[in-house]
Amino acid sequence: MGRFTFRLPDIGEGIAEAEIVAWHVKIGDTVEEDGRLADMMTDKATVEMESPVSGVIVEVAGAEGDVIPIGSPLVVIEVEGTGNEVDRAPAPRAEVVEQRIEAETPDAGDVSRVEGAAASASTGSARADVEKAAAPAAPVVSPTPAQAEPVEARTPTPAAKSSSTQAKVMASPAVRKRAADLGIDLGEVRPAEDGRLRHSDLDAFLSYNASGGFQPAGRKGQDEQVRVIGLRRRIAENMAASKRQIPHFAYVEEFDVTALEEARAQLNAGRAANVDGRPKLTMLPFLITAICKLLPKYPMLNAHYDDEAGVVTRYGSVHLGMAAQTPAGLMVPVIRDAQDRNLWQLAAEIGRLANAARDGSAKSSELSGSTITVTSLGPMGGVATTPVINRPEVAIVGPNRIVERPMFVKGADGAERIEKRKIMNISMSCDHRVVDGWDAASFAQDLKKLIEAPALILAG
């Protein structure tokens, strides 16, 4: 038998280290060639590591959340043959087990059993008696916290202790199921009439406890510590660096999107999603198109700022980041060359990238290189937001929720009248080292003109 050390390979793109976000094996597991070892996260993406050989895992690099450099050992695998560590003789697995047992502190009962084993070993039939005495001593290894069952968990619950009482209570199956889900002992609930428990009796029991006092509004939960690792740690680090290093300022403007919503409805009318390859349009493609039309006039917004080198890079193409919420956390897939796409192409790309981010299939190239970002919470959006800049960008735009309000509207005859209008606030956060307040306000006012006159968005 030999040992094979699998070192973290060069993942490319100048990556110097990677974080362990998930282990798929543990010490003692048998792994097949090409079997999953671990998921490693870099600044670009999450990469799955596979085993180049078959064997038994004898060492792992660290715990989830640890960061290890490229080229350092990730796992050591015991293999048939010499492996790639001929100078290291693998320790017999029996010795590993023995060391683990000796590392634990035996209790008095374990000591007596060990002493009994030693005594029987000296009587003549040493090997047979030692093996016989050692067999019951195997439980000397203390259970791990995950295996140890607390005393409270072994105590019967009130519902369990009074199962015979519940069986005698008159109640429908639906009431019994609800009581079981709520952890209520039916034997302690007093029926209001005819001896049969109803949902109203459960409601009354929830309002007052069995002794006549008020029932607490909620149940006490368990304190929990959750280690911040993987994508969540990347988000935390990026947000902290952005707020620490970038002097943000926010600008919010009110937009009347009544005409835009009417135009959007007309373009979608009679068209099912994805007919002729054209998906239904949301607000975002219109907003992105308007932003792309304006950025040549405001190049300082479509830029990166390298604060260490003191250099601002203004981009000619719009690689638009689109903040997307995923089960793992916030991700920013990138629409490449957004200025070259029409409304339906933008809508299709938005849907494709959002799905790829959520299911984890997005490529690293699709999650980096944005020059300006749009962030939207859709119908969950508030009245106004102050989004955090996606560093090293210098601006981020955030549309908020659309609401209906009565507004004074001037008619063709010049007279004002009150109409119901659809209103949406658009928020901007900018890097004050690069973008002046006047520039941000001017951009927002020009954006307002396009959004409130949607024909200008569609014009060439």
Secondary structure as GFF3:
##gff-version 3
##sequence-region A 1 460
A	DSSP	beta_strand	2	7	.	.	.	ID=ss1
A	DSSP	beta_strand	17	23	.	.	.	ID=ss2
A	DSSP	beta_strand	30	31	.	.	.	ID=ss3
A	DSSP	beta_strand	36	41	.	.	.	ID=ss4
A	DSSP	beta_strand	46	50	.	.	.	ID=ss5
A	DSSP	beta_strand	55	60	.	.	.	ID=ss6
A	DSSP	beta_strand	67	69	.	.	.	ID=ss7
A	DSSP	beta_strand	73	79	.	.	.	ID=ss8
A	DSSP	alpha_helix	93	103	.	.	.	ID=ss9
A	DSSP	alpha_helix	108	121	.	.	.	ID=ss10
A	DSSP	alpha_helix	126	134	.	.	.	ID=ss11
A	DSSP	three_ten_helix	135	140	.	.	.	ID=ss12
A	DSSP	alpha_helix	151	154	.	.	.	ID=ss13
A	DSSP	alpha_helix	158	161	.	.	.	ID=ss14
A	DSSP	alpha_helix	163	168	.	.	.	ID=ss15
A	DSSP	beta_strand	170	171	.	.	.	ID=ss16
A	DSSP	alpha_helix	173	182	.	.	.	ID=ss17
A	DSSP	three_ten_helix	186	188	.	.	.	ID=ss18
A	DSSP	beta_strand	196	197	.	.	.	ID=ss19
A	DSSP	alpha_helix	199	207	.	.	.	ID=ss20
A	DSSP	alpha_helix	230	245	.	.	.	ID=ss21
A	DSSP	beta_strand	248	256	.	.	.	ID=ss22
A	DSSP	alpha_helix	258	268	.	.	.	ID=ss23
A	DSSP	alpha_helix	283	294	.	.	.	ID=ss24
A	DSSP	three_ten_helix	299	301	.	.	.	ID=ss25
A	DSSP	beta_strand	303	306	.	.	.	ID=ss26
A	DSSP	beta_strand	311	314	.	.	.	ID=ss27
A	DSSP	beta_strand	320	322	.	.	.	ID=ss28
A	DSSP	beta_strand	324	326	.	.	.	ID=ss29
A	DSSP	beta_strand	329	331	.	.	.	ID=ss30
A	DSSP	beta_strand	334	335	.	.	.	ID=ss31
A	DSSP	three_ten_helix	338	340	.	.	.	ID=ss32
A	DSSP	alpha_helix	343	359	.	.	.	ID=ss33
A	DSSP	three_ten_helix	364	367	.	.	.	ID=ss34
A	DSSP	beta_strand	372	374	.	.	.	ID=ss35
A	DSSP	three_ten_helix	378	380	.	.	.	ID=ss36
A	DSSP	beta_strand	395	410	.	.	.	ID=ss37
A	DSSP	beta_strand	416	431	.	.	.	ID=ss38
A	DSSP	alpha_helix	437	452	.	.	.	ID=ss39
A	DSSP	alpha_helix	454	458	.	.	.	ID=ss40
###
